[in-house]
Amino acid sequence: MVEFCPECSSLLRKKLLDGKSYLACICGYKQEFGSNKDEIQKNIQEKKQALDDGLIIVSEKDKISVHPLVTRECPKCKHNEAEAWQEQTRSADEPSTSFFRCVKCKNTWREY
């Protein structure tokens, strides 16, 4: 499994320091190799059991957003954080339409 540095997002590489294995980054961050192994195994076992039971579990950490987060007030709940993306909804010589989705209530709105 590939892991990335939580501080600079660079790839963590396995290093041997003082007889112990670490995942280290060029920025200086390091974590002991296998330190979260028990948590990963527990997560895998829970998902296997759910699949055996015919269920699919999607936890909060499994969700990924491909859209950047922006500061924009939701017209429905007034929360000020939203995902943003643009689409070309009219002819090519006109500007794109900006879409926003509130991260709290999932309300979606657009601005021309």
KOLLO-504826 format. One record per residue: x, y, z of N, C-alpha, C in turn; residue in three letters. Coordinates in steps of 0.02 Angstrom, whole numbers, padded with zeros to 5 digits, always signed. Layout:
N
XYZXYZXYZALA;...
END
This chain:
112
+00042-00058+00000+00000+00000+00000+00045+00062+00000MET;+00028+00110-00041+00066+00172-00046+00040+00221+00006VAL;+00086+00255+00040+00067+00305+00090+00101+00371+00073GLU;+00067+00425+00090+00092+00492+00076+00101+00531+00141PHE;+00146+00578+00139+00162+00620+00197+00102+00664+00214CYS;+00081+00665+00277+00025+00708+00296+00043+00782+00299PRO;+00108+00798+00296+00129+00867+00300+00141+00899+00232GLU;+00171+00862+00184+00186+00892+00119+00159+00852+00060CYS;+00127+00796+00073+00095+00753+00022+00144+00718-00024SER;+00208+00715-00006+00256+00677-00046+00251+00603-00029SER;+00278+00562-00072+00278+00490-00062+00323+00472-00003LEU;+00297+00430+00042+00338+00405+00098+00377+00344+00075LEU;+00440+00342+00092+00483+00286+00072+00507+00250+00135ARG;+00516+00184+00129+00537+00143+00185+00612+00153+00197LYS;+00630+00168+00259+00700+00179+00279+00714+00138+00342LYS;+00777+00118+00349+00799+00081+00408+00842+00128+00449LEU;+00819+00147+00510+00855+00191+00554+00861+00159+00623LEU;+00921+00152+00648+00933+00123+00715+00901+00054+00722ASP;+00902+00015+00669+00875-00053+00672+00799-00057+00667GLY;+00764-00001+00660+00691+00000+00653+00672+00025+00584LYS;+00616-00001+00559+00591+00021+00493+00545+00081+00502SER;+00555+00131+00460+00514+00191+00460+00491+00206+00390TYR;+00435+00242+00385+00415+00273+00323+00436+00346+00330LEU;+00481+00368+00286+00510+00435+00293+00498+00476+00231ALA;+00496+00541+00241+00484+00589+00187+00545+00635+00180CYS;+00551+00666+00122+00607+00712+00111+00601+00775+00153ILE;+00539+00791+00178+00530+00851+00219+00551+00839+00291CYS;+00567+00776+00310+00589+00761+00378+00537+00722+00418GLY;+00477+00718+00394+00425+00680+00430+00442+00606+00427TYR;+00428+00571+00483+00437+00498+00483+00387+00467+00531LYS;+00367+00406+00515+00324+00367+00559+00350+00296+00559GLN;+00341+00262+00615+00365+00194+00620+00325+00150+00572GLU;+00360+00108+00535+00328+00065+00486+00285+00013+00522PHE;+00222+00008+00501+00176-00040+00530+00143-00016+00593GLY;+00149+00050+00609+00120+00076+00671+00044+00076+00669SER;+00015+00080+00610-00058+00078+00605-00083+00013+00575ASN;-00042-00039+00579-00057-00104+00550-00119-00136+00581LYS;-00127-00130+00648-00185-00160+00682-00250-00126+00660ASP;-00248-00061+00653-00308-00024+00632-00327-00044+00561GLU;-00279-00052+00517-00292-00072+00448-00322-00142+00446ILE;-00293-00188+00485-00319-00257+00487-00391-00258+00514GLN;-00405-00219+00565-00473-00216+00593-00522-00191+00540LYS;-00503-00139+00504-00545-00110+00452-00558-00161+00396ASN;-00507-00198+00377-00514-00250+00325-00562-00304+00349ILE;-00555-00327+00412-00599-00379+00438-00672-00356+00440GLN;-00684-00293+00461-00752-00266+00463-00783-00266+00393GLU;-00744-00245+00344-00771-00242+00275-00782-00312+00247LYS;-00738-00360+00262-00748-00429+00239-00812-00458+00269LYS;-00823-00446+00334-00883-00471+00367-00945-00440+00337GLN;-00943-00376+00323-01000-00342+00293-01015-00369+00223ALA;-00963-00383+00184-00974-00412+00118-01004-00482+00122LEU;-00981-00521+00172-01010-00587+00183-01084-00583+00201ASP;-01102-00529+00237-01172-00519+00257-01213-00486+00202ASP;-01181-00470+00145-01217-00439+00090-01223-00364+00097GLY;-01183-00334+00139-01185-00262+00149-01122-00230+00121LEU;-01127-00167+00104-01068-00129+00083-01062-00070+00130ILE;-01004-00064+00162-00992-00010+00209-00949+00043+00176ILE;-00972+00104+00177-00933+00161+00153-00926+00208+00212VAL;-00866+00211+00240-00855+00254+00297-00836+00324+00273SER;-00835+00370+00320-00819+00440+00304-00749+00446+00273GLU;-00702+00404+00296-00634+00409+00268-00628+00377+00199LYS;-00678+00337+00178-00677+00307+00111-00703+00356+00058ASP;-00738+00407+00079-00766+00455+00032-00712+00502+00007LYS;-00711+00513-00058-00663+00560-00086-00701+00612-00127ILE;-00677+00671-00125-00707+00725-00165-00656+00744-00218SER;-00680+00748-00279-00635+00766-00333-00637+00841-00346VAL;-00683+00876-00313-00691+00948-00322-00656+00986-00266HIS;-00626+01043-00282-00594+01083-00230-00646+01115-00184PRO;-00626+01129-00123-00669+01163-00075-00657+01238-00079LEU;-00712+01277-00079-00707+01349-00082-00750+01380-00026VAL;-00737+01442-00011-00777+01478+00038-00835+01511+00000THR;-00893+01484+00009-00953+01510-00024-01013+01494+00020ARG;-01055+01543+00033-01112+01533+00078-01169+01496+00044GLU;-01192+01442+00075-01248+01403+00049-01312+01443+00058CYS;-01352+01450+00005-01415+01488+00011-01467+01452+00054PRO;-01458+01387+00064-01508+01348+00103-01492+01347+00177LYS;-01431+01327+00196-01414+01319+00267-01365+01371+00294CYS;-01339+01414+00250-01293+01468+00268-01223+01444+00290LYS;-01208+01380+00279-01141+01355+00292-01095+01387+00240HIS;-01032+01400+00258-00989+01438+00211-00933+01397+00180ASN;-00943+01332+00169-00893+01291+00135-00929+01248+00083GLU;-00903+01247+00022-00936+01210-00032-00885+01181-00080ALA;-00904+01127-00114-00865+01101-00170-00881+01143-00231GLU;-00834+01151-00276-00845+01193-00335-00820+01159-00398ALA;-00856+01169-00453-00835+01146-00519-00868+01189-00572TRP;-00842+01186-00632-00869+01224-00688-00886+01178-00745GLN;-00940+01196-00781-00960+01160-00842-00979+01209-00896GLU;-00967+01189-00957-00986+01230-01015-01058+01211-01032GLN;-01108+01250-01010-01178+01233-01021-01209+01271-01079THR;-01176+01323-01102-01202+01362-01158-01153+01358-01216ARG;-01159+01401-01263-01114+01398-01321-01042+01413-01301SER;-00996+01393-01343-00924+01397-01327-00899+01468-01319ALA;-00933+01517-01349-00909+01586-01343-00936+01622-01281ASP;-00971+01586-01238-00996+01615-01175-00960+01582-01116GLU;-00958+01616-01059-00921+01588-01002-00953+01526-00973PRO;-00913+01487-00938-00936+01426-00906-00984+01442-00849SER;-01024+01393-00830-01068+01399-00772-01032+01368-00712THR;-01031+01404-00656-01000+01379-00595-01052+01345-00552SER;-01037+01284-00529-01082+01246-00486-01049+01240-00417PHE;-01091+01239-00366-01068+01233-00297-01112+01182-00261PHE;-01082+01142-00217-01119+01095-00175-01096+01104-00103ARG;-01143+01120-00059-01129+01130+00012-01104+01064+00042CYS;-01050+01068+00081-01023+01008+00112-01064+00985+00172VAL;-01107+01030+00199-01148+01013+00257-01214+00982+00236LYS;-01254+01017+00195-01322+00994+00178-01327+00964+00108CYS;-01272+00966+00069-01269+00939+00000-01314+00976-00050LYS;-01337+01036-00032-01375+01077-00078-01329+01098-00136ASN;-01354+01095-00197-01315+01114-00256-01347+01175-00289THR;-01306+01225-00306-01331+01284-00341-01280+01305-00393TRP;-01301+01352-00436-01256+01373-00490-01254+01449-00494ARG;-01200+01473-00523-01192+01544-00536-01169+01551-00608GLU;-01199+01597-00644-01182+01607-00715-01126+01656-00722TYR;
END
